[in-house]
Amino acid sequence: MKLNLKKLVLASLLAAGFCFQLSADDAKVISLVGQANFDKMLADSKNHIMYTSEDMNSKLTLLPKSTYSSKITGGRIPRQEKNFSYLCENLYYLKKDFLLKQSGSSAKDITIDDVAKVCRSVSKMQGMMYHSSTKKKDMVLYKKCYMVSGLGSKDPILDQNTGNANGQVSYCLQDDNSFGENTYKLSYFQEGDTLLMEFLILDKMGFLGVYPIKPEKMKINVLVTDCGDSLLLYLCTDLDAENPILVKKQIPESMGERMDAIYKWFIKQF
């Protein structure tokens, strides 16, 4: 009986110690993603978890609770049964001191306004690197990347990255190493501690003269929440493509590589 009492006391002390170690900031992250996903992120060397699906009825499984969760869920790309459906979600738990160290910054903090500026500085994506699994080497992903003056334009303008981002709509051109030139509509939403950026493709995308991704059939969401001493980064690629036999291998590889490249770019911008 005494032994059991000692075990009970020890267990209580350990539990109390854990509660003291769990900061208010970590508690906020857990409230957004759940304990299970929080534990999975901590168990990974990059504090990262990923989910992919080729099911046309796929559900978003890693989407944090957010002001913009319903917007992302309600803005899914429509699927056609004969097509190839693809969903790739990535969730990162990023300590701000890690981000500042990666960027070589002397700043003491990162605010959601800083995040808004980074996400609108699309010209800084030019020259960003990715690892090509096909060619088995690191390569430049975007040979050109800049905002353009309007819908249908290819005339470059300076990044529109000042002030609050909420409601901003911009357009950009990216010259992708594999897919060539593509234009996107960029929609921004900013409220409180959260920022959402949507990339919606506006023209056909493909390779080797075949264009399985049609206009408005691919969307990339970048959702960032300020959690105090950390940022919670959610990246999601959602698409519906024609020619399933041709793209079934190519799309998962290519989109996975591009999501990783965006992460590597993001962590060095502060």
N, C-alpha and C positions, 0 to 999 in steps of 0.2 A: 504493500500500500504506500509506504514511504517512497519507494522507487518510482511508482506511478505519479506521485505528487511532485517529485523532483522533475520528472519528464514534462509534466504539465506546466510547471513554473518556467522551465527552460524554453518550452515551445512558446509560451506567452511573451517571454523576453525577446526571443528571436522575431516574433511577429511585431512587437512594438518597435524593435530596431529597424525592421523593414519599413514600417510606417514613417519613422523619422527620416529614413534615407530617401523615400519617395517625395520629391519636391512638388510644389504646387504646379510648376511648369510641366513636369512629367504627368501629373494627375490630369492636366488639361489635355495632353496628347492622348492619354488613355480614354478620356471621355469622347474624343473625336474618332478614334479608330478601334477601340475595344482592347481589353487586356491581352487577348490572344495574339492579335496583330502587333501590338506593342512589344510583346515578348519575342515574337519572330523577328522583328526589326533589330532588337538588341542582340539577338543571337547571330546576326549576319555581320560580316566585317565592314560592310558599307552601310549598316543600319537600314537595310533595304529588303523589301519583298516584292514579288512579281506574280501576276496572274495573267494567263492567256487563254483564249477560247476561240474555237472555230465553229461554234454552235450559233446558228442564226437567231436563237432565242436566248443568247447569253445575257446574264445579269452582271451589273457592276458589283464586284465583291469587296474591293478595297477602298471604295469612295468614302472619304471621311465625312462625318456630320459637319455641315457647313451651311452658311447663308445661301450658297450656290449649288448645293447638292441636287435640289429638284430641277434646277436649270440644266445641269449636266445630264441627269437621268432623262429629262424630257426632251433633250436635244440629241438623242441617239440617232445614228445614221440608219435610215430604213433599209431593211434587208429584202432580198428576193431569193426565193428558195433555190433557184438554179445557180445562184452566184456563190462566190467564196466569201464567207463572213469572217472577219477577224477583229478580235478585241485584245488589247494589251494594256494592262494596268501596272503601274509601278508606284510604290509608296516608299518615301525616304524620310528618315528622322535625322535632321541635320543640326548639330550643335553650332551656334553662331561663332563660337571661338574657333571651331574647325574651319568654317567658311572664311573668316577673316585671315586665318593663317594661310589658307590655300591661295587667297588673293594677295597676300603680302600687304594687307591694309593696316593702317595705324588707327582706324576707327575703333570705337569702344562698343558700338552696338550696331545692329541692323534693324531698320524699321520696315514696316510694310510699304512706306513710300520709297525706300531704297529698292525694295523688290519690284515695285511698279516701274521704276526707272530702268532696272535691269531688263525686265520683260519687254520693254518698249525700245530697247537699244538693239534692234534687230541687226543693224549693220555690224555689230560685234560678233555675229555668228559667222561672218565671212572668214574663211580660213580655218574654221573649227575642224577638228580631226575626228575620225571614226576608225574602227578596226573592221576591215573587210574580211569576212569569213571566206569569201570566194577566192580572193587574191592573197589571203593570209598575211596581210600587212596593214599598217596604219596609213591612212590616206586622208586628203582634204575632202571634207564632206560637201561644203558649199563654196564653190569657186567665186560666186557672187551672191551677195545677200544685202538687200536694202529696201527701205520703204519707197513706194512709188506715189506719184501725185494723185492717183485716183483709180477708180475701177476701169480696167482695160488699158491702163497706162504702163509703160515701161520706163518712164522718166524718173530717175532717182531723186529723192528729196532727203533732207536731213531727218534723223530719227525724231519723231514727235514724242518726247519722253519727259515732259515737265508737267508739274501740277498733278492733281488727282486724276487717276486713270479712268474713273467710273464713267461709262457711256462712250468712251472713245472707240471709234471705228477707223481703222487704217488698212492699208493694203501693202503687200510686200512681194518682191520677186526673189526667188531662190534658184540658183543654178546648181542643181544637185549632181554629184559625181556620177551617179547611176541613172537618174531619171531625167536629167536635163533641166531646162527652165520651167518653173511652175510659179503661178501666182496664187496668193492667199488673201482672204479677208481676215483681218485681225480684229477681234472684238474683246474689249476689256471691261471688267467689272471690279470695282473696289469699294469695300465697305468695312469699316472697323478694322479688324486685324486680318482681313482676308482679301486676296486678289485672285481673280480668275482671268485667264487669257485663252481665247479660242482661236485656233488656226483652222479655217475652212478652205479646202482647195477649190479653186475657181475654174480650173481647166483640166483637161485629161492628163493622166499620168501613166507612164509605162516605160518600156525598155525594148530595144531591138525592133522598133517599129510597131509594137503592139501596145495598146493603151487600155488595160483592164480597169483602171480606176477612172471613173467618169467625173465630170464637174459636180462638186458638192457631195461626193460620195466618200470623202475621208475628212475626219475632224481630229485634231489634236487638242486636248485640254491640258492646261497647266494651272493647277490650283495650289496656292501657297497660303499657309496660315501661320501667323506669328504666334508662337507659344511661349514667349518670354525669353528663355535662354536658348531656344531652338526654333527652327522652321520645320514645318511639316510640308513636304513637297509631294504632290500627287500628279503623275503624268499618265495620260490615257490616250491611246490611239484607237480610233473606232472607224472601221471601213467596210465597204461592200464592193467586191470586185468581180468583174466578168472573167471568163476563161479560167475556171477553177483548176483544170489540169495543169495549165501553164504556170499559175501563180502560187499554187499550194505550198511549194517549198520556198520560192523566192520572197514572198511577202513577209512571212514570219521572220526570216533571217534579216531582211533589209530593215524592217520596222523595229526589230529588237536592237539592231545596231544603232539606229537613229535615236531611239529613246536613251540609250546609254550615252550617245554623243551629247544630247541635250543636257543630261545630268552632269557630265564632265564639264561642259561649257558653263552651266549655271553656277557650279560651286567655285568657279574662279573669277566671278564678276563683281565681287564685293570689295 
